[in-house]
Amino acid sequence: MDREKLNKLIKEYGLEEINDYIKENTRNTMGISINEKEDYKKIGNCRIAGFPDSPQEIEWPRTEEGNLMTFILQLNMSEVGLMDKTNLMPKTGMLYFFMGIDEPAYNIEHKVIYVDDTSNLKLVNTDETTVLEETYDTFIGHKVDIFTSLDIPNYAYVDYEIFKDEKLADAYYEFCDDLKMEIDIGQIYGYPQGQHADCEIESALKIIANKEYDFYHTKGMQILTKYLNNNEEKAKEEVNDIVMLLEIDSSDEVGFCWWDCGVIHFFIRKEDLINRRFDKTYLSLYSS
């Protein structure tokens, strides 16, 4: 998806009257699509599930209870960097995502690891069952492709006041679905899937103030504002600067099923992403 195709779809769906809103709120993203099943012949490619390739000195992360976390994804940043229109991601190295048990759906135990040196990567296999594979079947590793794309506000994030009638709203939602069709299993950046536009508040509250979110916008912002010395503008800035580092959908091919075919979201502050502070992230799960 590029800007030219976006313009064509706006006309195709009859959305010219909200053209300015769409373009002002369009976000650059990177889509993730499943390629062939992983044969592990190539070290350091972009991969979902299965086993990672990592330096020998990096230990496989464990949960607080001592169980192996489940490997979710590895990204070769030299490939990702070429697709990153925002220029926020590292241009070299590898980025790894692991997670613990997906219960409850908020503040899920996880680990995001970044390594810059890729000269000594090795396939890390383990006979020990990872924590999510104790509940689900074994997940099947696949190669993945990363590509540039665009994302517009979805059901949760769109400003409903732009719709003059139900017909226009229906056309917009069909347009949203069309854009999502090419994303496949996940994306980097963009708008999180969900029912409410509160993922960023939830993430900021935990990352910055180490407070749990109770799913009330007003109360969450009040707590964050109070933590930031009652600086309301600073609280808004922090929420607006939360970046969706990764979204991974459920997939029959891979074996991922987040509750009722939901998605998982990794979030990070923009400043922490720029400074490569991948130890300061937040993981949540959304399922309808």
C-alpha positions as CSV (number, residue, x, y, z in Angstrom):
1,M,0.0,0.0,0.0
2,D,1.3,3.4,-1.0
3,R,-0.1,7.0,-1.2
4,E,-1.1,6.5,-4.8
5,K,-3.2,3.4,-4.0
6,L,-4.6,5.2,-1.0
7,N,-5.9,8.0,-3.2
8,K,-7.4,5.5,-5.6
9,L,-9.2,3.7,-2.8
10,I,-10.6,7.0,-1.3
11,K,-12.2,7.7,-4.7
12,E,-13.3,4.1,-5.2
13,Y,-15.1,4.0,-1.9
14,G,-16.6,7.5,-2.3
15,L,-14.8,9.1,0.6
16,E,-13.6,12.3,-1.1
17,E,-15.5,14.5,1.4
18,I,-13.4,13.1,4.3
19,N,-10.2,13.0,2.2
20,D,-8.4,15.5,4.4
21,Y,-9.3,13.6,7.6
22,I,-8.0,10.4,6.2
23,K,-4.7,11.8,4.9
24,E,-4.0,13.8,8.1
25,N,-4.5,10.6,10.2
26,T,-2.9,8.1,8.0
27,R,0.1,6.4,9.6
28,N,3.1,4.8,8.0
29,T,3.3,1.1,8.9
30,M,5.2,-2.0,8.1
31,G,3.1,-5.1,7.3
32,I,4.2,-8.6,8.2
33,S,3.1,-11.4,5.9
34,I,3.7,-15.2,6.3
35,N,6.1,-16.7,3.8
36,E,7.0,-20.4,3.6
37,K,7.4,-22.8,6.5
38,E,10.9,-22.3,8.2
39,D,13.5,-24.8,7.2
40,Y,16.2,-23.1,9.4
41,K,18.8,-23.1,6.6
42,K,19.3,-19.4,6.7
43,I,20.5,-17.8,9.9
44,G,19.1,-14.3,10.8
45,N,16.1,-14.0,8.6
46,C,12.8,-12.5,9.7
47,R,10.9,-15.3,11.4
48,I,7.8,-15.9,13.4
49,A,7.4,-18.8,16.0
50,G,9.6,-21.8,16.1
51,F,13.2,-21.1,17.3
52,P,15.3,-17.9,17.2
53,D,18.8,-17.3,15.9
54,S,20.7,-15.4,18.6
55,P,24.2,-14.8,20.0
56,Q,25.3,-17.6,22.3
57,E,25.6,-15.2,25.3
58,I,21.9,-14.3,25.1
59,E,19.9,-16.6,27.3
60,W,16.4,-17.7,26.4
61,P,14.2,-15.5,28.6
62,R,12.2,-17.1,31.4
63,T,9.1,-16.1,33.3
64,E,9.2,-15.2,37.0
65,E,8.2,-18.8,37.7
66,G,11.2,-20.1,35.8
67,N,9.4,-21.3,32.7
68,L,10.8,-20.6,29.2
69,M,8.9,-17.8,27.6
70,T,7.5,-18.5,24.1
71,F,9.4,-17.1,21.1
72,I,7.1,-14.9,19.0
73,L,9.2,-13.2,16.4
74,Q,12.7,-12.2,15.3
75,L,13.3,-9.2,13.0
76,N,16.4,-8.6,11.0
77,M,16.7,-4.9,11.3
78,S,18.7,-4.5,8.1
79,E,15.6,-5.7,6.3
80,V,13.2,-3.8,8.5
81,G,15.2,-0.6,8.3
82,L,14.7,-0.4,4.5
83,M,10.9,-0.4,5.0
84,D,10.8,2.0,7.9
85,K,9.5,5.3,6.6
86,T,9.6,6.8,10.1
87,N,13.3,6.1,10.6
88,L,12.7,5.2,14.2
89,M,13.9,1.6,14.1
90,P,17.6,0.4,14.2
91,K,19.1,-0.1,10.8
92,T,21.2,-3.0,11.9
93,G,21.0,-5.9,14.3
94,M,18.3,-8.3,15.4
95,L,15.1,-7.7,17.5
96,Y,13.5,-10.5,19.4
97,F,10.1,-10.8,21.0
98,F,9.2,-13.4,23.7
99,M,6.1,-13.6,25.9
100,G,4.8,-15.5,28.9
101,I,1.4,-16.8,29.7
102,D,-1.4,-14.7,28.0
103,E,-3.5,-14.5,31.2
104,P,-4.7,-11.9,32.1
105,A,-4.9,-9.9,28.9
106,Y,-3.1,-6.9,30.3
107,N,0.5,-6.3,31.5
108,I,1.6,-9.7,30.1
109,E,5.0,-10.9,31.1
110,H,7.4,-10.6,28.1
111,K,10.8,-9.8,26.9
112,V,12.0,-7.7,23.9
113,I,15.7,-8.1,23.2
114,Y,17.9,-6.1,20.8
115,V,21.4,-7.0,19.7
116,D,23.5,-4.9,17.3
117,D,26.1,-7.5,16.5
118,T,24.9,-10.3,14.2
119,S,28.3,-11.9,13.4
120,N,27.8,-14.8,15.8
121,L,24.2,-15.8,15.5
122,K,23.3,-19.4,16.0
123,L,20.0,-21.3,15.9
124,V,18.9,-21.8,19.5
125,N,16.8,-24.9,19.9
126,T,15.4,-26.2,23.1
127,D,13.8,-29.5,24.2
128,E,12.1,-27.7,27.0
129,T,8.4,-26.8,26.3
130,T,7.8,-23.1,26.4
131,V,5.1,-21.6,28.6
132,L,2.5,-21.0,26.0
133,E,3.1,-24.4,24.3
134,E,2.2,-26.1,27.6
135,T,-1.3,-24.8,27.0
136,Y,-1.5,-24.8,23.2
137,D,0.0,-27.0,20.5
138,T,3.5,-26.5,19.3
139,F,3.8,-23.4,17.2
140,I,5.2,-23.7,13.6
141,G,8.0,-21.5,12.6
142,H,7.6,-19.5,9.3
143,K,9.7,-17.1,7.4
144,V,8.0,-13.7,7.1
145,D,8.2,-10.8,4.7
146,I,8.2,-7.1,5.8
147,F,6.7,-4.5,3.5
148,T,5.8,-0.8,3.7
149,S,2.1,0.0,4.2
150,L,-0.3,2.6,5.4
151,D,-2.9,2.5,8.2
152,I,-6.0,4.7,8.9
153,P,-8.0,5.0,12.1
154,N,-10.0,1.9,12.7
155,Y,-13.3,1.4,14.4
156,A,-11.9,2.3,17.8
157,Y,-9.8,5.3,16.7
158,V,-11.8,7.0,14.1
159,D,-13.6,10.3,14.9
160,Y,-17.2,9.4,14.4
161,E,-18.1,13.1,14.0
162,I,-16.7,13.0,10.4
163,F,-19.6,10.8,9.3
164,K,-22.6,12.7,8.1
165,D,-24.7,9.5,7.6
166,E,-24.5,5.7,8.1
167,K,-23.7,5.2,4.4
168,L,-20.5,7.2,4.7
169,A,-19.6,5.3,7.8
170,D,-20.2,1.9,6.2
171,A,-18.0,2.9,3.2
172,Y,-15.2,4.0,5.5
173,Y,-15.3,0.7,7.5
174,E,-15.2,-1.3,4.2
175,F,-12.2,0.8,3.3
176,C,-10.5,-0.1,6.6
177,D,-11.1,-3.8,6.0
178,D,-9.6,-3.5,2.5
179,L,-6.4,-1.9,3.9
180,K,-6.1,-4.6,6.6
181,M,-6.4,-7.4,4.0
182,E,-2.8,-7.0,2.9
183,I,-1.3,-6.9,6.4
184,D,-1.8,-10.7,6.9
185,I,-0.4,-11.7,10.4
186,G,0.8,-8.4,11.8
187,Q,2.2,-5.0,11.6
188,I,4.7,-2.6,13.1
189,Y,3.4,0.9,14.0
190,G,-0.2,1.8,12.9
191,Y,-3.4,1.7,14.9
192,P,-4.0,-1.2,17.3
193,Q,-7.0,-3.4,16.8
194,G,-9.5,-3.1,19.6
195,Q,-12.8,-1.8,20.9
196,H,-11.6,1.4,22.5
197,A,-8.9,3.9,21.7
198,D,-7.2,3.4,25.1
199,C,-4.2,1.1,24.3
200,E,-1.8,4.0,24.5
201,I,-3.2,5.2,27.9
202,E,-2.9,1.7,29.3
203,S,0.7,1.4,28.1
204,A,1.9,4.8,29.2
205,L,0.4,4.3,32.6
206,K,2.3,1.1,33.2
207,I,5.6,2.1,31.4
208,I,5.9,5.5,33.0
209,A,4.0,5.4,36.3
210,N,4.0,1.6,36.9
211,K,0.3,1.7,37.5
212,E,-2.4,-0.7,36.3
213,Y,-5.1,0.6,34.0
214,D,-8.7,0.2,35.0
215,F,-10.1,0.8,31.5
216,Y,-11.6,4.2,32.3
217,H,-10.0,6.9,30.0
218,T,-10.6,9.8,32.5
219,K,-9.3,8.0,35.6
220,G,-6.3,6.6,33.7
221,M,-5.3,10.1,32.4
222,Q,-5.9,11.5,35.9
223,I,-3.5,9.0,37.5
224,L,-0.8,9.6,34.8
225,T,-1.2,13.4,35.1
226,K,-0.9,13.3,38.8
227,Y,2.3,11.1,38.5
228,L,3.7,13.7,36.1
229,N,3.4,16.5,38.7
230,N,-0.1,17.4,37.5
231,N,1.2,18.4,34.1
232,E,-1.8,17.6,31.9
233,E,0.0,18.6,28.6
234,K,2.9,16.3,29.5
235,A,0.5,13.4,30.1
236,K,-1.1,14.0,26.7
237,E,2.3,14.1,25.0
238,E,3.3,10.9,26.6
239,V,0.2,9.1,25.5
240,N,0.5,10.5,22.0
241,D,4.1,9.3,21.8
242,I,3.3,5.7,22.6
243,V,4.3,3.6,19.5
244,M,2.8,0.2,18.6
245,L,6.1,-1.7,18.3
246,L,4.4,-4.9,17.1
247,E,0.9,-6.3,16.5
248,I,0.6,-10.1,15.9
249,D,-2.7,-11.6,14.9
250,S,-4.0,-15.1,15.5
251,S,-3.0,-17.5,12.7
252,D,-3.9,-21.1,11.9
253,E,-0.7,-21.6,9.9
254,V,1.5,-20.6,12.8
255,G,-0.8,-21.9,15.5
256,F,-1.2,-18.6,17.4
257,C,-4.7,-18.1,18.8
258,W,-4.9,-15.2,21.2
259,W,-8.0,-16.1,23.2
260,D,-10.9,-15.9,20.7
261,C,-8.8,-15.3,17.6
262,G,-7.5,-11.9,19.0
263,V,-4.3,-10.0,18.7
264,I,-1.3,-9.2,20.9
265,H,0.3,-5.7,21.1
266,F,3.8,-4.6,22.1
267,F,4.1,-0.9,22.9
268,I,7.0,1.4,23.6
269,R,7.5,5.1,24.1
270,K,8.9,6.9,21.1
271,E,11.9,8.2,23.1
272,D,12.7,4.7,24.3
273,L,12.5,3.4,20.8
274,I,14.9,6.0,19.6
275,N,17.3,5.2,22.5
276,R,17.0,1.5,21.9
277,R,15.5,0.9,25.4
278,F,13.6,-2.2,24.5
279,D,13.6,-3.2,28.1
280,K,10.9,-0.6,28.7
281,T,7.9,-2.1,26.8
282,Y,4.4,-3.2,27.4
283,L,2.4,-6.2,26.2
284,S,-1.4,-6.6,26.1
285,L,-3.9,-8.8,24.3
286,Y,-7.2,-7.8,22.6
287,S,-9.9,-10.3,21.8
288,S,-13.6,-9.6,21.0
